[in-house]
Amino acid sequence: PFYLVPKKRYVYVPPKNFREKKDSDVHKKSSPFVSMWYVWGGSQSNTDLLVKAYNDYQRKGGECRCDLARGKSALRDLRRK
């Protein structure tokens, strides 16, 4: 498995009609926690192919809005950036 971590914090917006409408952006806040996705391709070989595709895309100059971490220690390193 690997983790994808967005480089910028997400802004989460409550569902429509969830709260009373107000004339401010108070209810539009960045996430109070770090968002990330745990990715498993169903097998180690499929997961390795996904990581390779992500790295190839990044090497070719593709815009990557997430960092990729292969394990928990790599996640800690990302938090220290």
N, C-alpha and C positions, 0 to 999 in steps of 0.2 A: 504493500500500500504506500501511498504518498499523500501529501497535503498540498492544496493550493490555497495561498493566502493573498487576498487582495492587497495591493500596495497602498491604496487609500481606504480609509474607513467608509463603510457603507452608510447611506442615509436611509433609514427605515421610516416609511410613512404609514400611519395607521390606515386600515381599510376605510373606504368611503362610508359615511354615515355612522362610523364607529364612535365618534365623539361629537359634541356640540361644536359647530363652526365658530372659529374665532378669527379675528383679523390680525393674526401674527403667525410667525413661523415657529412658535414655541413647541408645537407638537411634531415638527420636522427636525429631528436631531440625529447627529451621527450616533452610530451604535455605541452603547456603553461597554461593549466587549469586542474583542477581535473576532471577525468573521473568518471562517476557513471551511474548506471542504476536504473530507477524507475520501480519497479515491482508491477504489479497488477494481481492477479490470476483470475479476472473476477467476483469474489464475495469475501466477507470478509472471509468466511469459507475456500475457496480454498487458499486465500492468507495466512491465518493462518497455513494451512497444509504445504505450501511451507517454511514458516519460521521454523516450527517444524522440517521438514526434514533437513533443513540446520543446525539447532542447533544440531540435533541428529547426523548428519554426523561429525560435529566438535567435539562433545563430545566423539565419538568413535575413535578419533585420525585422522580423515580424514584431508588432507591438504586443508586448506581454504586460497585461495589467495585474498579473498575479506573480508571486514568487512561488517556486516549487521547493518543497522540503521533503526529503526521503525518510525522515524519522523524527523522533521527539527532540533529539539534540539539535538537529537542523532547525526545528521550530524555535527553540530557545535562542539560537544564533540570530534568527530573523528578528526576534523581539528586541535584541540588543542593538540593532542597526540604528 
